[in-house]
Amino acid sequence: MLHNEAVFTALRAHGDTHLHVDTQPEKSFRRNEGPSVVPTKAEVLLIVSADRPVRVYADGIFDMFHSGHARALMQAKCLFPNTHLIVGVCSDGLTHKLKGFTVMNEDERYDAISHCRYVDEVVRNAPWTLTPEFLTKHRIDFVAHDDIPYCSADSDDVYKHIKEAGMFAPTQRTEGISTSDVITRIVRDYDVYVRRNLQRGYTAKELNVSFINEKKYNLQERVDKVKKKVKDVEEKSKEFVQKVEEKSIDLIQKWEEKSREFIGNFLQMFGPEGALKHMLKEGKGRMLQAISPRHSPSSSPTRERSPSPTFRLPFFTKTSPPSSPSSHHSSALSGYTYAARGLAISEDEEDDED
């Protein structure tokens, strides 16, 4: 635990003269919770002076630096109120030998870590297994890493001795994101990324793609472009048809309204009870009234009428030059006829006055 002599020796090497050693550590430390329990602030103050930051070390490969790495470093940085976070990054040679090939080279990985806001110090060419000499050199108080045993050729867990010394502070992994997960996504969609990079100007040689596969990917790209164009045309056609339908419906509705209005007006004028029929009836009645003479009802009593002077219409008066005796006889007859008609009209007027 924290009272381990090797830990105290490493801390004394810092030059701290305010170290406090508990004579009864079994009362101060929670032995029953296992070696990976993070000490509380009070437990840290037993061996570390309150006027200096706690030095926490976190190491890794950090290939294709992602949010999972950043979250782990954030947890390490937040272990104590005053933390100096040291991050060790293994070299390419050591990583390729003990773990496997990396996507980013060591310089890229060093640079990525140095730009993380939680990191205070970067250790290049970090060791695979932490030795007491390394802990003393960098004045490390605690080592932060996830609690899953990290195997190597020589050990089932490279952090075993750190855990036994009580210097291990576990962090939590971020589910669903890791370097292996990112590489798996790329491998799964290999064809998509190859085609994308070919379109962006990378050569088949740079992508390690054969001549036949290059032509295949180019053909697939052209086919996809044609499909996309066809799809765009279909979508635009649908939009056009939809607009035409909307306008057609609007025109039909307006036509129906106008046609109903026209039919209503037509029926009002020419229908069975329309205005034209009434006008014709009124005109016919007036014409008949003007042409046909009115007779007194048969039931009305007869009375003697005083003779009234003959009334002649001006337009019935006719003057003509002297003519032969035969024409004179016919004109006399016509004059008699006009006089008779004038008498009848005057009698009708007198009936109206009565």
Secondary structure, DSSP 4 states (H G I P E B T S, - for coil): -TT-HHHHHHHHTTT-S-----S-HHHHS-GGG-TTPPPPHHHHTTTS-TTS-EEEEEEE--TT--HHHHHHHHHHHTSSSSEEEEEEE--HHHHHHHT---SS-HHHHHHHHHT-TT-SEEEES--SS--HHHHHHTT--EEEEESS----SS-S-TTHHHHHTT-EEEEPPPTT--HHHHHHHHHHTHHHHHHHHHHTT--TTTTT--HHHHHHHHHHHHHHHHHHHHHHHHHHHHHHHHHHHHHHHHHHHHHHHHHHHHHHHHHHHHSTT-HHHHHHHHHHHHHHHHHSPP---TTSPP-----------GGG--------HHHHHHHHHHHHHHHHHHHHHHHHHHHHH-
